[in-house]
């Protein structure tokens, strides 16, 4: 990985081509991974710009479950610091960005329930 590369794990709309193009101006390449100890629920989005970009009113949101057998699957992307800032702008206030250890052993940023 490049020195300035940032790892971002997505289990939701940031995996969609249209959201990547709108947020980053390019399609990302990634690999499958998972977040142990988390569970996924659905969150109603009220930001019209985010709904327009994603095409969805309900987005997945994860929170710690306390059960190491639980896991949320998704995609691990390598992005730039500027793209991480763009992802921060895309995500609504119901999410906060935290660093997690993935099943692969990689440490990556992920958006969880605020």
NORKA-V980331 format. One record per residue. N is the residue number from 1. SS is DSSP state (2 for helix, 1 for strand, 0 for the rest). OMEGA is omega in degrees with one decimal (* if undefined). Layout:
n-><N N>
ss-><SS SS>
omega-><OMEGA OMEGA>
This chain:
n-><1 2 3 4 5 6 7 8 9 10 11 12 13 14 15 16 17 18 19 20 21 22 23 24 25 26 27 28 29 30 31 32 33 34 35 36 37 38 39 40 41 42 43 44 45 46 47 48 49 50 51 52 53 54 55 56 57 58 59 60 61 62 63 64 65 66 67 68 69 70 71 72 73 74 75 76 77 78 79 80 81 82 83 84 85 86 87 88 89 90 91 92 93 94 95 96 97 98 99 100 101 102 103 104 105 106 107 108 109 110 111 112 113 114>
ss-><0 0 0 0 0 1 1 1 1 1 0 0 2 2 2 0 2 2 2 2 2 2 2 2 0 0 0 0 0 1 1 1 1 1 1 1 0 1 1 1 1 1 1 1 0 0 0 2 2 2 2 2 2 2 0 0 0 1 1 1 1 1 1 1 0 0 0 0 0 0 1 1 1 1 1 1 1 1 1 0 2 2 2 2 2 2 2 2 2 2 0 0 0 0 1 1 1 1 1 1 1 0 0 0 0 0 1 1 1 1 1 1 1 0>
omega-><178.3 -178.1 -177.3 179.5 179.9 176.9 178.6 177.8 177.7 174.8 -172.6 -168.6 176.5 174.1 -177.2 179.4 -176.1 178.8 177.8 179.7 -179.5 -175.0 -171.1 -177.3 178.5 173.1 179.8 170.1 -177.9 178.3 -179.5 176.3 -178.8 177.3 176.8 175.0 178.5 172.9 -174.8 173.3 176.7 -177.6 176.7 -179.7 179.5 179.5 -175.1 179.7 178.6 177.9 179.8 -178.7 -174.9 -174.7 -175.6 177.2 179.2 179.3 174.1 175.0 -178.7 173.2 179.2 -178.6 -174.5 -179.7 -178.1 177.9 176.5 171.9 178.3 -179.9 179.6 -175.6 176.7 -179.7 168.6 -176.8 178.3 175.0 178.2 178.1 175.4 176.6 177.2 177.1 176.2 -179.8 -179.2 -175.0 -179.2 -174.2 178.0 -179.5 170.7 -177.0 178.8 175.9 178.3 173.0 -178.2 180.0 -179.5 -175.7 178.8 171.6 -174.6 171.6 176.0 177.9 -179.7 -179.8 -177.8 *>
